[in-house]
């Protein structure tokens, strides 16, 4: 028998099996299990649990309620050696005197008679990652001063190590106010720890 002759026979058997399964499923849906047709379903009864007695109170023994009292040490052991703390130091080629660090300013006739314009140059913060890892180095940078005394055209000329201190220089110079200076300025700032 070839495969074309078996196809109609297979289709007829599949249809008969499908129809018989549908018939059996409809019979299961119509009659609940264990009931005779025509019989009504018994009502559902809800049962509430009985109230339980509260648990007995926990009685603690007196030795558990008082904490152990140990003497608090008042003196440090003599074996402890003090380690000196490494403090960062930032040096600039411009000394701590003069307009670079805000100890002087200029009198300007442009802004009115006798107005004092102080200079302000804050030190850059020692970067946290460099401080924690003990990294020392320097940055050489150039900049111009605007007519209002602000730093413009900041350019990092050299930095060692690269990427460690440049952002600290950018942040510090953004706060500088240097009235009276003009032209391009070049500075080197060293980042190092005090010994």
C-alpha positions as CSV (number, residue, x, y, z in Angstrom):
1,X,0.0,0.0,0.0
2,X,1.5,3.3,-1.0
3,X,1.5,6.5,1.1
4,X,-1.3,8.1,-0.9
5,X,-3.7,5.2,-0.1
6,X,-3.0,5.4,3.7
7,X,-3.7,9.2,3.9
8,X,-7.5,9.0,3.7
9,X,-7.5,6.2,6.2
10,X,-5.3,8.2,8.6
11,X,-7.5,11.3,8.3
12,X,-10.6,9.2,9.1
13,X,-9.0,7.7,12.2
14,X,-7.8,11.1,13.4
15,X,-11.3,12.6,12.9
16,X,-12.9,9.7,14.8
17,X,-10.4,10.0,17.7
18,X,-11.0,13.8,17.9
19,X,-14.8,13.4,18.0
20,X,-14.7,10.8,20.6
21,X,-12.4,13.0,22.8
22,X,-14.8,15.9,22.4
23,X,-17.8,13.7,23.5
24,X,-15.9,12.4,26.6
25,X,-15.0,15.9,27.6
26,X,-18.6,17.1,27.3
27,X,-19.7,14.2,29.5
28,X,-17.1,15.2,32.2
29,X,-18.3,18.8,32.2
30,X,-22.0,18.0,32.5
31,X,-21.9,15.6,35.5
32,X,-19.9,16.5,38.6
33,X,-17.8,13.5,39.9
34,X,-19.5,11.3,42.4
35,X,-23.0,12.7,41.8
36,X,-25.9,11.2,40.0
37,X,-27.6,13.4,37.4
38,X,-30.5,15.4,38.9
39,X,-28.9,15.6,42.3
40,X,-28.1,19.1,43.7
41,X,-24.7,20.0,44.9
42,X,-24.4,20.3,48.7
43,X,-23.8,23.9,50.1
44,X,-20.2,24.9,51.0
45,X,-19.6,25.2,54.8
46,X,-17.0,27.6,56.1
47,X,-15.2,26.5,59.2
48,X,-13.6,29.1,61.5
49,X,-10.6,28.0,63.5
50,X,-11.0,28.0,67.3
51,X,-9.5,30.8,69.2
52,X,-6.1,29.9,70.6
53,X,-4.9,30.8,74.0
54,X,-2.2,33.4,74.0
55,X,1.3,32.0,74.5
56,X,2.7,32.1,78.0
57,X,4.8,35.2,78.8
58,X,8.6,34.7,78.5
59,X,10.2,34.8,81.9
60,X,13.8,36.0,81.8
61,X,16.3,35.0,84.3
62,X,18.1,37.9,86.1
63,X,21.5,37.0,84.8
64,X,20.4,37.4,81.2
65,X,18.9,40.9,81.7
66,X,22.0,42.5,83.0
67,X,24.8,43.0,80.5
68,X,28.3,41.9,81.2
69,X,30.2,44.8,82.6
70,X,33.8,44.9,81.5
71,X,36.2,47.6,82.6
72,X,36.8,50.3,79.9
73,X,40.4,50.7,79.1
74,X,41.6,54.2,80.0
75,X,45.2,54.2,78.7
76,X,46.7,53.2,75.4
77,X,49.1,50.3,75.5
78,X,52.8,51.4,75.4
79,X,53.4,49.1,72.4
80,X,51.5,51.4,70.1
81,X,53.8,53.6,67.9
82,X,52.5,56.8,66.4
83,X,52.9,57.1,62.6
84,X,53.3,60.6,61.2
85,X,50.5,61.6,58.9
86,X,51.5,62.5,55.4
87,X,50.0,65.9,54.6
88,X,49.9,67.1,51.0
89,X,51.7,70.3,50.1
90,X,51.1,72.3,47.0
91,X,53.8,74.7,45.9
92,X,53.5,77.4,43.2
93,X,56.4,79.1,41.5
94,X,54.8,82.4,42.4
95,X,55.4,83.0,46.1
96,X,52.7,83.6,48.7
97,X,53.2,87.3,48.5
98,X,51.8,89.8,46.0
99,X,48.7,89.7,43.7
100,X,48.9,85.9,43.2
101,X,47.5,85.0,46.6
102,X,45.2,87.9,47.3
103,X,47.4,90.1,49.6
104,X,47.2,93.1,47.3
105,X,45.1,94.5,44.6
106,X,44.9,97.5,42.3
107,X,43.2,100.8,42.4
108,X,41.3,101.5,39.2
109,X,40.0,104.7,37.8
110,X,38.0,102.7,35.2
111,X,35.5,101.5,37.8
112,X,35.2,104.7,39.7
113,X,37.4,106.8,41.9
114,X,39.5,104.8,44.4
115,X,37.9,101.4,44.1
116,X,40.0,98.6,45.4
117,X,40.0,95.4,43.4
118,X,41.6,92.5,45.3
119,X,43.2,89.6,43.6
120,X,42.3,86.1,44.5
121,X,44.1,83.0,43.7
122,X,43.0,79.8,45.5
123,X,45.3,76.8,45.7
124,X,44.0,73.7,43.8
125,X,42.7,70.9,46.0
126,X,44.8,67.7,46.1
127,X,42.8,65.1,44.2
128,X,41.4,62.4,46.4
129,X,42.6,59.4,44.3
130,X,46.1,60.9,44.1
131,X,46.2,61.6,47.8
132,X,45.0,58.1,48.8
133,X,47.5,56.4,46.5
134,X,50.4,58.6,47.5
135,X,50.9,60.1,44.0
136,X,53.0,63.2,43.7
137,X,53.6,65.3,40.6
138,X,53.3,68.7,39.0
139,X,51.4,70.6,36.3
140,X,52.8,73.3,34.1
141,X,50.0,75.4,32.5
142,X,49.5,78.7,30.6
143,X,46.5,81.1,30.6
144,X,45.5,84.6,29.7
145,X,43.7,87.0,32.0
146,X,40.5,88.7,30.7
147,X,39.8,92.4,31.3
148,X,37.6,91.5,34.2
149,X,40.4,89.5,35.8
150,X,39.1,86.0,35.1
151,X,41.4,83.2,33.7
152,X,40.7,82.4,30.1
153,X,42.3,80.1,27.5
154,X,43.8,77.7,30.0
155,X,46.2,75.2,28.4
156,X,47.9,72.3,30.2
157,X,51.5,72.4,28.9
158,X,52.9,69.5,30.9
159,X,51.6,67.3,33.6
160,X,53.3,64.5,35.4
161,X,51.7,62.0,35.9
162,X,49.2,62.6,33.1
163,X,45.6,62.7,34.2
164,X,46.2,63.0,37.9
165,X,46.2,66.7,38.6
166,X,44.8,68.5,35.5
167,X,41.2,68.7,36.7
168,X,42.3,70.2,40.1
169,X,44.1,73.0,38.1
170,X,41.0,73.6,36.0
171,X,38.7,73.8,39.0
172,X,41.0,76.1,40.9
173,X,41.7,78.5,38.1
174,X,38.0,78.9,37.4
175,X,37.7,80.6,40.8
176,X,40.8,82.9,40.3
177,X,40.3,86.7,40.0
178,X,43.5,88.5,38.8
179,X,42.7,92.1,38.0
180,X,45.7,94.1,36.8
181,X,47.5,91.1,35.1
182,X,47.5,90.9,31.4
183,X,49.1,88.8,28.7
184,X,49.9,85.1,28.8
185,X,50.9,83.7,32.2
186,X,52.8,80.4,32.7
187,X,52.8,78.6,36.0
188,X,54.0,75.4,37.5
189,X,52.2,73.9,40.5
190,X,53.8,71.0,42.4
191,X,51.6,68.4,44.2
192,X,53.6,66.6,46.9
193,X,53.5,65.4,50.4
194,X,55.3,66.9,53.4
195,X,57.9,64.6,54.8
